[in-house]
Amino acid sequence: MSLTKVKNFFSWWGEGLFLGLPGSFRQLFRSERPRLMLQPMGDDRLAVFWRQDGKQKSCGEFDLKQGAFDFQRVVKQCAKSKKYLLELALDKRQALHLQHNFPEAAQDNIKQVVSYQLDRLTPFAATEAYFGASVASRDKVKKEVLADIYVAPKMLVDKIATRFSDLGIPDFDSVSTANGAASLSHGRDVSAGSSTSESWSRIPLYFFLAALVLSLAAPVLYKQRRVDQITTALSDLKRDSAGQLEVRDKLLAAEDALVFLKERRRTSPVALEIVEKLSAEIPMHTWLERLELEGQQVQIRGESRKALTLIDTLEESAHFKRVSFKSPVTRSKNSGKDKFHIQAQVEMNHE
């Protein structure tokens, strides 16, 4: 395979990928190149326009009949030192405009489709004319598209090119009509016009370089941050090691105290448990006013309607033994109940 074929293959492949991108995204990759547009106004006058970034301004009209037209002076006036494309802009009298319906599937390649049907739609074949086509509207019901088609005879364009050459104007890079909106192509190669009128933007390149730098710098910055965090953590650990040892000693002391409390609870009764057992044992008409616990010995004071029966009640319990009155039973003047003071030995299982 020759080098030219390889180049053409990759060009076709790249163009296909580019056309597969959304229209709004394509603008990031290609931008419109500045154009110096020459529009013949009959045989003796020439209008010149400068078009850049979608904006078009007039550079004036010039008389060609007197032979005083200086193209280089016009270039300095309009383009200054910028690079540009020289474009022949035909007016509506020099280019045929017609509309035709095509199937909806042809909308992405409308210019290519027109190139094969140009001799059927117009008096000219694709090799005999400069032509352009674009989608004007879409009919979703009929699944058709309406295309604007512009055609200019190649003989007319060649005649203008010859006249420009006599005036010292170099060969133009492209041909357009409709005030430069419709780009015209010659022959079957319909992609040449669009590729020359657009240039690749550097924005994606800058974006790629920025993403590359970020992808290289981000891991380094992340690792550095992690190293700083680990260093700080180690420093804090060393600084707090003494405090941690102190906490460990306190935990060991607390564990010893807990063991002591468990053993103490196992061998000694707890006042709350004694109250709970007494509440379950004594009758409903008996009230406790005071409880004293010393070792295994408990003393209770209170009032009851039948204080003398409390001795037998507590003796029958499995939790108390050696129950006796600590002092004689007396009568309360306020409640009329018996006041008692009883002592007993606690027998509770704490295991």
C-alpha positions in Angstrom: 0.0 0.0 0.0 1.4 3.4 -1.0 2.0 6.2 1.4 -0.7 8.3 -0.3 -3.3 5.6 0.2 -2.3 5.1 3.9 -2.6 8.9 4.4 -6.0 9.0 2.7 -7.2 6.0 4.8 -6.3 7.7 8.1 -7.8 11.0 6.9 -11.0 9.2 6.0 -11.0 7.3 9.3 -10.4 10.5 11.3 -13.0 12.4 9.4 -15.5 9.7 10.1 -14.8 9.8 13.9 -15.1 13.6 13.8 -18.5 13.4 12.1 -19.7 10.9 14.7 -19.3 13.5 17.5 -22.2 15.7 18.5 -22.4 19.0 16.7 -21.8 21.1 19.8 -18.7 19.0 20.6 -17.3 19.4 17.1 -16.8 23.1 17.6 -14.2 22.3 20.3 -12.0 20.5 17.7 -12.5 22.7 14.6 -12.9 26.4 14.3 -13.7 28.5 11.2 -10.6 29.9 9.5 -10.6 33.6 8.7 -11.6 34.2 5.1 -11.1 37.1 2.6 -14.2 37.0 0.4 -14.2 38.4 -3.1 -17.6 39.0 -4.6 -17.8 40.1 -8.2 -20.4 42.9 -8.8 -20.8 42.5 -12.6 -17.7 42.7 -14.8 -16.2 45.9 -13.5 -16.7 46.0 -9.7 -15.5 43.8 -6.8 -16.9 43.8 -3.2 -14.4 42.5 -0.6 -15.5 41.1 2.9 -13.6 39.8 5.8 -15.2 36.9 7.7 -13.8 35.6 11.1 -15.5 33.8 14.0 -18.9 33.8 12.2 -18.8 37.6 11.8 -18.5 39.3 8.5 -17.6 42.9 7.7 -17.3 44.8 4.5 -13.9 46.1 3.3 -15.4 48.2 0.5 -16.1 48.0 -3.2 -13.5 48.5 -5.8 -13.5 49.5 -9.5 -11.7 47.0 -11.7 -12.2 48.9 -15.0 -9.5 51.5 -14.4 -6.8 48.9 -13.7 -5.9 50.6 -10.4 -7.0 47.7 -8.2 -4.1 46.8 -5.8 -4.9 43.4 -4.2 -2.0 43.5 -1.8 -3.2 46.9 -0.4 -6.7 45.4 0.1 -5.2 42.5 2.0 -3.2 44.7 4.3 -6.3 46.7 5.0 -8.6 43.8 5.7 -6.4 40.9 6.9 -3.5 42.9 8.2 -0.9 40.2 9.1 -3.4 37.3 9.7 -3.4 34.1 7.7 -6.6 33.6 5.7 -8.4 31.7 3.0 -9.2 33.4 -0.2 -12.8 32.7 -1.2 -14.8 33.5 -4.3 -18.3 34.6 -3.1 -20.9 34.3 -5.8 -24.1 36.3 -5.6 -27.6 35.0 -6.1 -27.6 35.8 -9.8 -24.5 33.8 -10.4 -25.6 30.6 -8.6 -28.8 28.6 -9.1 -30.8 27.9 -5.9 -33.4 25.1 -5.7 -34.9 22.8 -3.0 -35.6 19.1 -3.1 -36.9 16.5 -0.7 -34.8 13.5 0.2 -35.3 10.5 2.6 -34.4 11.2 6.2 -31.5 8.8 6.1 -29.7 11.1 3.7 -29.5 14.1 6.0 -26.0 13.3 7.3 -24.5 12.9 3.8 -26.8 15.2 1.9 -24.0 16.8 -0.1 -22.7 13.4 -1.2 -26.2 12.3 -2.2 -26.7 15.5 -4.2 -23.4 14.9 -6.0 -24.7 11.7 -7.4 -28.1 13.1 -8.4 -27.0 16.5 -9.6 -27.4 15.7 -13.4 -31.0 14.7 -12.7 -31.9 17.7 -10.6 -30.0 20.4 -12.6 -28.7 20.8 -16.2 -25.2 20.2 -14.9 -23.2 17.1 -14.0 -21.0 17.1 -10.9 -17.9 17.6 -13.0 -19.4 20.6 -14.8 -20.4 22.7 -11.8 -19.7 23.9 -8.3 -22.4 22.9 -5.9 -23.4 22.8 -2.3 -26.3 21.3 -0.3 -27.6 21.6 3.3 -30.6 20.5 5.2 -33.2 23.3 5.4 -36.0 21.5 7.3 -37.1 18.1 8.5 -40.5 16.4 8.2 -40.8 13.8 11.0 -44.1 12.5 9.7 -43.0 11.8 6.2 -39.5 11.1 7.4 -38.0 13.4 4.8 -35.6 16.3 4.7 -35.8 19.4 2.6 -32.4 20.4 1.2 -31.2 23.8 -0.1 -29.1 23.1 -3.2 -26.8 25.8 -4.8 -25.2 25.3 -8.2 -22.8 27.5 -10.2 -21.5 26.5 -13.7 -17.8 25.6 -13.6 -17.4 27.6 -16.8 -18.5 30.8 -14.9 -16.1 30.1 -12.0 -13.2 29.5 -14.4 -13.9 32.8 -16.2 -13.9 34.7 -13.0 -10.7 33.0 -11.9 -9.0 34.0 -15.2 -10.1 37.7 -14.7 -8.7 37.6 -11.1 -5.4 36.2 -12.3 -5.1 39.2 -14.8 -5.6 41.5 -11.8 -2.9 39.9 -9.8 -5.2 38.0 -7.5 -3.9 34.5 -6.6 -6.0 31.4 -7.0 -8.9 31.2 -4.5 -9.1 28.4 -2.0 -12.9 27.9 -2.0 -16.1 29.0 -3.6 -19.3 30.0 -1.8 -22.6 31.7 -2.3 -25.5 33.1 -0.1 -23.1 35.6 1.5 -20.6 32.9 2.2 -23.1 30.6 4.1 -23.1 27.8 1.4 -19.8 26.3 0.5 -19.6 24.9 -3.1 -17.6 21.9 -4.1 -16.5 20.6 -7.5 -16.8 17.0 -8.6 -17.3 14.0 -6.3 -14.9 15.2 -3.6 -17.5 17.0 -1.4 -15.3 17.1 1.7 -12.5 19.3 0.3 -14.4 22.6 0.9 -15.2 22.0 4.5 -11.7 20.8 5.4 -10.1 23.9 3.9 -12.5 26.4 5.5 -12.0 24.9 9.0 -8.9 24.5 11.1 -8.2 22.2 14.0 -8.5 23.9 17.3 -5.8 23.8 20.0 -8.4 23.6 22.8 -8.5 19.8 22.8 -4.7 19.7 22.8 -4.5 22.0 25.8 -7.2 20.0 27.5 -5.3 16.8 26.9 -2.0 18.3 28.1 -3.8 19.6 31.3 -5.4 16.2 31.9 -2.0 14.5 31.4 -0.3 16.8 33.8 -3.1 16.4 36.3 -3.1 12.6 36.0 0.7 12.6 36.7 0.6 15.2 39.5 -2.5 13.9 41.3 -1.0 10.6 42.4 2.2 12.3 43.6 0.3 14.9 45.5 -2.0 12.2 47.0 1.0 10.1 48.1 2.7 13.2 49.6 -0.4 14.0 51.5 -0.7 10.4 52.8 3.0 10.6 53.9 2.4 13.8 55.7 -0.7 12.3 57.4 1.3 9.2 58.5 4.2 11.3 59.8 1.8 13.4 61.8 0.1 10.3 63.2 3.4 8.8 64.2 4.4 12.0 65.9 1.1 12.1 67.8 1.5 8.5 68.8 5.0 9.0 70.2 3.8 12.1 72.0 0.8 10.3 73.6 2.6 7.0 74.4 3.2 8.1 78.0 -0.5 8.9 78.4 -1.5 5.6 76.9 0.7 3.7 79.4 -0.9 5.7 82.2 -4.3 4.7 80.9 -3.3 1.1 80.8 -2.2 1.2 84.4 -5.5 2.7 85.4 -7.4 0.0 83.5 -5.4 -2.7 85.3 -6.2 -1.0 88.7 -9.9 -0.7 87.7 -9.9 -4.4 86.8 -8.4 -5.3 90.2 -11.0 -3.1 91.9 -13.8 -4.9 89.9 -12.5 -8.3 91.1 -12.5 -7.0 94.7 -16.0 -5.7 94.4 -17.3 -9.0 92.9 -15.7 -10.9 95.7 -17.0 -8.5 98.3 -20.5 -8.7 96.9 -20.3 -12.5 96.9 -19.4 -12.6 100.6 -21.4 -9.7 101.9 -25.1 -8.9 101.4 -26.2 -5.8 99.6 -28.7 -3.5 101.2 -30.8 -3.2 98.0 -31.2 -6.9 97.8 -32.1 -7.1 101.4 -34.8 -4.5 100.9 -36.1 -6.4 97.9 -36.3 -9.7 99.9 -38.0 -7.9 102.9 -40.6 -6.4 100.6 -41.5 -9.8 99.3 -41.6 -11.4 102.8 -43.4 -8.9 105.1 -47.2 -8.4 105.0 -48.9 -5.6 103.3 -49.9 -3.9 106.6 -46.3 -3.5 107.6 -44.1 -0.5 106.9 -40.3 -0.2 107.1 -38.9 3.1 108.3 -35.2 2.2 108.7 -32.7 -0.5 107.8 -29.2 -0.9 109.2 -26.7 -3.4 107.8 -23.5 -4.3 109.4 -21.7 -7.4 108.0 -24.2 -10.2 108.0 -26.4 -8.5 110.7 -29.4 -6.5 109.7 -31.8 -4.4 111.9 -35.1 -3.1 110.7 -37.5 -0.6 112.3 -41.1 0.1 111.3 -44.8 -0.1 112.1 -47.2 -3.1 111.7 -50.7 -4.0 112.7 -49.4 -7.4 113.8 -45.8 -6.9 114.8 -45.6 -10.1 116.9 -46.2 -12.2 113.8 -43.2 -10.7 111.9 -40.8 -12.9 113.9 -42.4 -16.1 112.6 -42.7 -14.7 109.0 -39.0 -13.9 108.8 -38.0 -17.1 110.5 -39.8 -19.1 107.8 -37.9 -17.2 105.1 -34.8 -18.9 103.6 -33.0 -15.5 103.6 -33.0 -14.7 107.3 -32.3 -16.6 110.5 -31.9 -15.9 114.2 -34.7 -13.3 114.0 -35.5 -11.5 117.3 -36.9 -8.3 118.7 -34.1 -5.8 119.5 -36.4 -3.8 121.7 -40.0 -4.2 123.1 -42.9 -3.5 120.8 -44.8 -0.2 121.5 -48.0 1.4 120.3 -47.8 4.4 117.9 -50.0 7.3 119.1 -50.4 8.7 115.6 -51.1 5.6 113.5 -52.3 3.2 116.2 -49.9 0.5 114.8 -47.2 -1.5 116.6 -43.7 -0.1 116.4 -41.0 -2.7 116.2 -37.3 -3.0 116.1 -36.1 -6.4 114.8 -32.6 -7.9 114.2 -31.7 -10.9 112.1 -28.8 -12.6 110.4 -28.8 -12.4 106.5 -28.5 -15.7 104.6 -28.3 -14.8 100.9 -26.6 -16.6 98.0 -24.6 -14.2 95.8 -23.0 -16.7 93.4 
